[in-house]
């Protein structure tokens, strides 16, 4: 029996807590102690659970169930040796007690001995008719071993026993998805829904599978059934909104996102997507209002700041775009996407030193896209920082060997500082890699392109 402060069954609990305050020892039968301990463990009140276990064993020294609670606390505190020792004692007293096997499996699992845990749990199955929890525990152990087919089998067994075991249903679908078995998941869910046609969770999961396969009309129908089964199911409205966006039914998408906001606390996801939909509908003022609401609701959501910045970028209002990307960087200065946008905006505003600093930071944060190296290097050329540009492109070559765009730039740079051999080497490499990029020399290094040696190399090799 579980105690609740809202019913009349909490007399032993109140009596126990009163006893702790007065230090006056009262008697409880062993079942009352078990309920008290269970209550505290479920609420994470370990210290009180330990007190109840001690007092319980003082009054009922032979109670195996109370000793099993002691094992459970040992495991929670990572005192696995003590737990194992006590379990062995209990096994010698009651070798047919399935709870002993469950706790033994728990210890083995904590030691990452998952196959042994499974073997022990399967023995426990032979000792009880209450198999659902054991099926679930076995399924979880198989997940730890990345044996998803076996895990799926045991979670399905849970559902055969209890169609309302939504935790098992989620785990079954997780296994299907990890194995890339979307069609098989759809088949399973349809069979499940034949038995339980008003299960909103199953309809919701079915819609997600169809969405993954881009079968949007079927996904929409599934989410509709989820809403029919439970018209307060926020997740179904959000997923419906996503499908309607894909179908370009933006007004309908907004309606569903808005319902989700009415049913629960505002979510940055819904606000952001309403903004996207309004932008698609050319409702620019409404779009940006929802982007503002998004970052107000969740200042750490990078997609919100990116949406505002890109909105003003598309409007060619680069000053405002820069203002908002700076705000984003103040909140999260290690976000590589922010720095990339910061660099691009500064470049458009001809703030080249700031743009170069941004691209440098982007690279330092691990964004090694070719375009990042090229953009930074070209700005360094524009700033007259030849050596820094060379170093930048040499580094880029380590990631993109024999890339023509890099080779021509290095050729132009080396010729411009009169390192003829290196310039010749990179120019020849560029021509071999892709002769069509030879225009880079003329475009970025017009004075170099007029040199007789460069003209001769280009004419001879092209």
PyMOL commands that set and color helices and strands:
alter all, ss='L'
color gray80, all
select helices_A, chain A and resi 11-22+30-42+46-59+64-76+80-93+98-110+114-125+132-144+148-161+166-178+182-195+200-212+216-229+234-246+250-263+268-280+284-297+302-314+318-331+336-348+352-364+370-382+386-399+404-416+420-433+435-444+446-449+452-461
alter helices_A, ss='H'
color red, helices_A
deselect
rebuild
show_as cartoon
